[in-house]
Amino acid sequence: MSDKLILEKKGHVAVITMNNPPANTWTEATLKELACIVKDLNADMQIYSLVLRSSSEKFFSAGADLNLFAEGDRSVARDMARYFGEAFETLSQFRGVSIAAMNGWAMGGGLEVALACDIRIAEEQVKMALPEAKVGLLPCAGGTQNLTMLVGEGWTKKMILCGERVNAAKALEIGLIEEMVATGESTQRAMALAEQVAEQSPMAVAACKKLIQSNRTHHWDQGYILERELFVDLFHSEDQKEGVNAFLGKRQAEWKNR
């Protein structure tokens, strides 16, 4: 693992720190590394949640380095689009709960990586934008799709087609983020929420996340059927019995994630 993405494990929480100064731009290497890290975390059954944060005080992430596209090389564009897509889709499919702790500018791919997380917490000074069309490009790492699912077509078109930047207060109002906190408090709040996830059954959380995201590709009617199937599937697990009996016995459940 490089020093551009720093992984720490704190109990059941994994913390990934973007550390590519000055603006945490994404490269082929860091995108591939992110995908590998998330896959490894999926295999670690002691990890229930993930916090993505920045080492920079000014930037959460500025997205791609535009120098990559200055020559107009289609093969470079094709490869980078694939690397971005694979990395952020892998993040989106993380088994547990992923939380973006946004403490600075989130631009282009820097906003798209936050959109790939389950929950976004932004400090009050944060600005967000998908400005790719201003330089003749478009968001290729899920931005057009994930933003639309969060805020609807109107605000998505305003941000992408008109180049509108939004601050944290507006982002909270339109549903782009779930919480706004004071300057310097995003990581602390994200960690608190990530630790709160450990109170839930990790197997139940994974099943619920799968159901919530299933409506991206399936009709509601299929979701209802899958919901009932996954409910019954939980009864194959030890955690199902532990959760119910802990509640009935008025004690804290001890999850085994199996």
KALINGI-V565046 format. One record per run of one state. SS is the DSSP state (alpha for helix, beta for strand, coil for the rest). FROM is the first residue (numbers start at 0). LEN is the number of residues. If there is no record, write none. Layout:
BEGIN
ss = <SS	SS>
from = <FROM	FROM>
len = <LEN	LEN>
END
This chain:
BEGIN
ss = <coil	beta	coil	beta	coil	beta	coil	alpha	coil	beta	coil	beta	coil	beta	coil	alpha	coil	alpha	coil	beta	coil	beta	coil	alpha	coil	beta	coil	beta	coil	alpha	coil	alpha	coil	beta	alpha	coil	beta	coil	alpha	coil	alpha	coil	alpha	coil	alpha	coil>
from = <0	4	10	12	18	25	26	27	43	48	54	58	61	63	64	65	69	73	92	96	102	104	107	108	115	118	123	126	129	131	135	142	160	165	167	174	178	181	185	197	201	214	219	236	237	248>
len = <4	6	2	6	7	1	1	16	5	6	4	3	2	1	1	4	4	19	4	6	2	3	1	7	3	5	3	3	2	4	7	18	5	2	7	4	3	4	12	4	13	5	17	1	11	10>
END
